Amino acid sequence: MIGRLAGRVLSRKPPFLLVDVQGIGYEVEAPMSTFFATQGQDDVVLHTHLVVREDAQLLYGFATIRERDLFRALIKVSGIGPRMAVAVLSGMSEAQFRDCVLNDDVTALTKVPGIGKKTAERLIIEMRDRLDKQPGGGVPAVAGGEPAVATPRDEALSALEALGYKPAEAGRMIARAEKEGADNAEALIRLALRQTVKPAS
């Protein structure tokens, strides 16, 4: 399994990156979020996932471990293959996808090319259980992978859950706080607690 690549970008032709690693060129398929995150960088580090089929070996790359973990969780959902998982990550950020799941936002998911209403509903049902398993509503890290670095959003969600809020409600509170411009954990928590919503019993 190839889990990580560090090298020089030789070409960018979405959805593919050609990365030179000590003279070997790896063709990596990546979501647009990774293209945006590495824009202007000659040297990149990609967290990868290798898919082996009878007719091909496909390498998928991501700018962050969290995105790779979400990709791996998505392809475990019935009817979701690697290409569709990449489409999801190209159409929205990991945090936006999490909000869609926590808020049952079928409409937002159906805006992703290739995802219809039934597929969106299945994604929400299956991914909700996985998101709720980890404090902060994140995607559980895949065994053998590197630990994900907690974001301000994760820290704020964990704090709200520690205060008694359920993951889904904490997610909605943080989403509203983010709309008010909060960009660090302390500000997110403060703005979220100013809301009139009370902890679930």
C-alpha positions as a LaTeX table, in Angstrom:
\begin{tabular}{lrrr}
\hline
Residue & $x$ (\AA) & $y$ (\AA) & $z$ (\AA) \\
\hline
Met1 & 0.00 & 0.00 & 0.00 \\
Ile2 & 1.31 & 3.44 & $-0.96$ \\
Gly3 & 0.17 & 5.74 & 1.84 \\
Arg4 & 2.16 & 8.91 & 1.23 \\
Leu5 & 4.04 & 10.66 & $-1.57$ \\
Ala6 & 6.45 & 13.57 & $-1.29$ \\
Gly7 & 7.81 & 14.93 & $-4.54$ \\
Arg8 & 7.76 & 17.52 & $-7.30$ \\
Val9 & 4.71 & 18.19 & $-9.42$ \\
Leu10 & 5.50 & 17.71 & $-13.10$ \\
Ser11 & 2.02 & 18.44 & $-14.44$ \\
Arg12 & $-1.47$ & 19.38 & $-13.28$ \\
Lys13 & $-4.31$ & 18.20 & $-15.49$ \\
Pro14 & $-7.41$ & 17.83 & $-13.28$ \\
Pro15 & $-8.26$ & 15.39 & $-11.95$ \\
Phe16 & $-4.67$ & 14.12 & $-12.33$ \\
Leu17 & $-1.37$ & 15.22 & $-10.81$ \\
Leu18 & 1.90 & 13.77 & $-12.08$ \\
Val19 & 4.33 & 13.72 & $-9.15$ \\
Asp20 & 8.03 & 12.91 & $-9.53$ \\
Val21 & 9.43 & 11.01 & $-6.55$ \\
Gln22 & 13.16 & 10.40 & $-6.99$ \\
Gly23 & 12.84 & 9.88 & $-10.72$ \\
Ile24 & 9.61 & 7.87 & $-10.68$ \\
Gly25 & 6.48 & 9.63 & $-11.93$ \\
Tyr26 & 3.28 & 8.78 & $-10.06$ \\
Glu27 & $-0.02$ & 9.64 & $-11.71$ \\
Val28 & $-2.37$ & 10.57 & $-8.88$ \\
Glu29 & $-6.09$ & 11.30 & $-9.14$ \\
Ala30 & $-7.11$ & 14.00 & $-6.70$ \\
Pro31 & $-10.19$ & 16.05 & $-5.76$ \\
Met32 & $-10.27$ & 19.73 & $-6.66$ \\
Ser33 & $-9.79$ & 20.59 & $-2.99$ \\
Thr34 & $-6.28$ & 19.12 & $-3.24$ \\
Phe35 & $-5.56$ & 21.08 & $-6.42$ \\
Phe36 & $-6.60$ & 24.30 & $-4.65$ \\
Ala37 & $-4.61$ & 23.45 & $-1.50$ \\
Thr38 & $-1.41$ & 22.78 & $-3.47$ \\
Gln39 & $-1.85$ & 25.56 & $-6.03$ \\
Gly40 & 1.45 & 27.28 & $-6.75$ \\
Gln41 & 3.49 & 24.61 & $-4.97$ \\
Asp42 & 6.20 & 22.78 & $-6.90$ \\
Asp43 & 6.88 & 20.35 & $-4.06$ \\
Val44 & 3.93 & 18.58 & $-2.48$ \\
Val45 & 3.09 & 15.97 & 0.13 \\
Leu46 & 0.05 & 13.84 & $-0.65$ \\
His47 & $-1.69$ & 11.31 & 1.57 \\
Thr48 & $-2.64$ & 8.50 & $-0.76$ \\
His49 & $-4.90$ & 5.50 & $-1.18$ \\
Leu50 & $-4.17$ & 2.73 & $-3.67$ \\
Val51 & $-7.04$ & 0.92 & $-5.38$ \\
Val52 & $-6.05$ & $-2.36$ & $-7.06$ \\
Arg53 & $-8.38$ & $-3.76$ & $-9.72$ \\
Glu54 & $-7.99$ & $-6.59$ & $-12.19$ \\
Asp55 & $-7.37$ & $-4.14$ & $-15.02$ \\
Ala56 & $-5.65$ & $-1.24$ & $-13.24$ \\
Gln57 & $-3.91$ & 0.14 & $-10.16$ \\
Leu58 & $-5.29$ & 3.56 & $-9.30$ \\
Leu59 & $-3.64$ & 5.98 & $-6.89$ \\
Tyr60 & $-5.73$ & 8.68 & $-5.22$ \\
Gly61 & $-4.08$ & 11.60 & $-3.41$ \\
Phe62 & $-5.24$ & 14.14 & $-0.84$ \\
Ala63 & $-3.75$ & 17.26 & 0.69 \\
Thr64 & $-4.84$ & 16.29 & 4.23 \\
Ile65 & $-5.19$ & 13.09 & 6.21 \\
Arg66 & $-8.76$ & 14.03 & 7.12 \\
Glu67 & $-9.75$ & 14.11 & 3.45 \\
Arg68 & $-8.15$ & 10.73 & 2.84 \\
Asp69 & $-9.96$ & 9.30 & 5.85 \\
Leu70 & $-13.26$ & 10.67 & 4.55 \\
Phe71 & $-12.52$ & 9.19 & 1.10 \\
Arg72 & $-11.90$ & 5.79 & 2.68 \\
Ala73 & $-15.13$ & 6.04 & 4.67 \\
Leu74 & $-17.11$ & 7.08 & 1.59 \\
Ile75 & $-16.00$ & 4.16 & $-0.58$ \\
Lys76 & $-17.30$ & 1.77 & 2.09 \\
Val77 & $-20.83$ & 3.06 & 1.47 \\
Ser78 & $-22.86$ & 0.85 & $-0.86$ \\
Gly79 & $-22.92$ & 2.30 & $-4.37$ \\
Ile80 & $-20.11$ & 4.80 & $-3.77$ \\
Gly81 & $-16.94$ & 4.12 & $-5.74$ \\
Pro82 & $-13.62$ & 6.00 & $-5.72$ \\
Arg83 & $-14.62$ & 8.34 & $-8.57$ \\
Met84 & $-17.83$ & 9.38 & $-6.83$ \\
Ala85 & $-15.98$ & 9.83 & $-3.53$ \\
Val86 & $-13.54$ & 12.16 & $-5.33$ \\
Ala87 & $-16.52$ & 14.03 & $-6.79$ \\
Val88 & $-17.93$ & 14.57 & $-3.29$ \\
Leu89 & $-14.61$ & 15.97 & $-2.06$ \\
Ser90 & $-14.35$ & 18.15 & $-5.16$ \\
Gly91 & $-17.82$ & 19.56 & $-4.61$ \\
Met92 & $-17.52$ & 20.41 & $-0.92$ \\
Ser93 & $-15.02$ & 20.52 & 1.92 \\
Glu94 & $-14.76$ & 17.83 & 4.57 \\
Ala95 & $-16.45$ & 20.20 & 7.05 \\
Gln96 & $-19.28$ & 21.01 & 4.62 \\
Phe97 & $-19.91$ & 17.32 & 4.00 \\
Arg98 & $-20.03$ & 16.70 & 7.73 \\
Asp99 & $-22.61$ & 19.48 & 8.11 \\
Cys100 & $-24.71$ & 17.97 & 5.31 \\
Val101 & $-24.76$ & 14.64 & 7.12 \\
Leu102 & $-25.48$ & 16.09 & 10.55 \\
Asn103 & $-28.22$ & 18.36 & 9.19 \\
Asp104 & $-29.79$ & 15.78 & 6.83 \\
Asp105 & $-29.13$ & 18.13 & 3.91 \\
Val106 & $-30.05$ & 15.91 & 0.96 \\
Thr107 & $-30.41$ & 18.89 & $-1.38$ \\
Ala108 & $-26.78$ & 19.99 & $-0.98$ \\
Leu109 & $-25.49$ & 16.47 & $-1.63$ \\
Thr110 & $-27.56$ & 16.06 & $-4.80$ \\
Lys111 & $-25.71$ & 19.06 & $-6.26$ \\
Val112 & $-22.64$ & 16.81 & $-6.53$ \\
Pro113 & $-22.51$ & 15.33 & $-10.07$ \\
Gly114 & $-23.61$ & 11.69 & $-10.08$ \\
Ile115 & $-25.40$ & 11.75 & $-6.73$ \\
Gly116 & $-29.18$ & 11.43 & $-6.83$ \\
Lys117 & $-31.67$ & 11.70 & $-4.00$ \\
Lys118 & $-31.55$ & 8.01 & $-3.02$ \\
Thr119 & $-27.76$ & 7.97 & $-3.00$ \\
Ala120 & $-27.67$ & 11.16 & $-0.93$ \\
Glu121 & $-30.10$ & 9.69 & 1.59 \\
Arg122 & $-28.01$ & 6.51 & 1.83 \\
Leu123 & $-24.86$ & 8.57 & 2.34 \\
Ile124 & $-26.45$ & 10.50 & 5.19 \\
Ile125 & $-27.75$ & 7.38 & 6.92 \\
Glu126 & $-24.52$ & 5.38 & 6.67 \\
Met127 & $-22.10$ & 8.24 & 7.28 \\
Arg128 & $-24.00$ & 9.64 & 10.25 \\
Asp129 & $-23.18$ & 6.56 & 12.31 \\
Arg130 & $-19.51$ & 6.83 & 11.43 \\
Leu131 & $-19.32$ & 10.56 & 12.09 \\
Asp132 & $-20.95$ & 10.22 & 15.50 \\
Lys133 & $-18.45$ & 7.59 & 16.66 \\
Gln134 & $-15.69$ & 10.14 & 17.13 \\
Pro135 & $-15.84$ & 13.18 & 19.47 \\
Gly136 & $-16.33$ & 16.28 & 17.37 \\
Gly137 & $-18.22$ & 14.38 & 14.69 \\
Gly138 & $-15.16$ & 13.66 & 12.58 \\
Val139 & $-14.46$ & 10.63 & 10.43 \\
Pro140 & $-12.71$ & 7.90 & 12.46 \\
Ala141 & $-9.05$ & 7.54 & 11.48 \\
Val142 & $-8.26$ & 4.46 & 9.42 \\
Ala143 & $-6.12$ & 1.87 & 11.17 \\
Gly144 & $-2.47$ & 2.32 & 10.31 \\
Gly145 & $-2.95$ & 5.92 & 9.19 \\
Glu146 & $-1.33$ & 8.98 & 10.69 \\
Pro147 & $-3.32$ & 10.79 & 13.44 \\
Ala148 & $-5.29$ & 13.76 & 12.17 \\
Val149 & $-4.50$ & 17.15 & 13.62 \\
Ala150 & $-7.48$ & 18.60 & 15.49 \\
Thr151 & $-8.89$ & 21.72 & 13.87 \\
Pro152 & $-10.47$ & 24.66 & 15.77 \\
Arg153 & $-13.84$ & 23.28 & 14.67 \\
Asp154 & $-13.04$ & 19.86 & 16.13 \\
Glu155 & $-11.93$ & 21.39 & 19.43 \\
Ala156 & $-15.10$ & 23.49 & 19.66 \\
Leu157 & $-17.32$ & 20.50 & 18.86 \\
Ser158 & $-15.59$ & 18.36 & 21.48 \\
Ala159 & $-16.06$ & 21.12 & 24.07 \\
Leu160 & $-19.79$ & 21.44 & 23.33 \\
Glu161 & $-20.26$ & 17.69 & 23.53 \\
Ala162 & $-18.46$ & 17.66 & 26.88 \\
Leu163 & $-21.05$ & 20.20 & 28.04 \\
Gly164 & $-23.86$ & 17.83 & 27.14 \\
Tyr165 & $-24.82$ & 18.73 & 23.57 \\
Lys166 & $-25.42$ & 15.89 & 21.14 \\
Pro167 & $-23.07$ & 15.75 & 18.09 \\
Ala168 & $-25.74$ & 16.79 & 15.58 \\
Glu169 & $-26.87$ & 19.78 & 17.66 \\
Ala170 & $-23.28$ & 20.81 & 18.40 \\
Gly171 & $-22.56$ & 20.69 & 14.67 \\
Arg172 & $-25.47$ & 23.02 & 13.91 \\
Met173 & $-24.40$ & 25.43 & 16.65 \\
Ile174 & $-20.84$ & 25.56 & 15.33 \\
Ala175 & $-22.08$ & 26.05 & 11.77 \\
Arg176 & $-24.07$ & 29.10 & 12.90 \\
Ala177 & $-21.07$ & 30.42 & 14.82 \\
Glu178 & $-18.88$ & 30.04 & 11.73 \\
Lys179 & $-21.34$ & 32.12 & 9.73 \\
Glu180 & $-20.77$ & 34.93 & 12.24 \\
Gly181 & $-17.07$ & 34.94 & 11.38 \\
Ala182 & $-15.53$ & 32.92 & 14.22 \\
Asp183 & $-12.27$ & 31.32 & 13.11 \\
Asn184 & $-10.72$ & 29.82 & 16.25 \\
Ala185 & $-11.92$ & 27.34 & 18.87 \\
Glu186 & $-12.45$ & 29.89 & 21.65 \\
Ala187 & $-14.51$ & 32.21 & 19.45 \\
Leu188 & $-16.55$ & 29.31 & 18.06 \\
Ile189 & $-17.41$ & 28.07 & 21.55 \\
Arg190 & $-18.26$ & 31.56 & 22.80 \\
Leu191 & $-20.58$ & 32.36 & 19.88 \\
Ala192 & $-22.18$ & 28.91 & 19.99 \\
Leu193 & $-23.00$ & 29.24 & 23.68 \\
Arg194 & $-24.58$ & 32.65 & 23.12 \\
Gln195 & $-27.33$ & 30.92 & 21.19 \\
Thr196 & $-30.56$ & 30.10 & 22.92 \\
Val197 & $-30.35$ & 26.37 & 22.24 \\
Lys198 & $-30.07$ & 24.37 & 25.46 \\
Pro199 & $-28.12$ & 21.12 & 25.86 \\
Ala200 & $-30.10$ & 18.01 & 25.03 \\
Ser201 & $-31.07$ & 15.95 & 28.04 \\
\hline
\end{tabular}
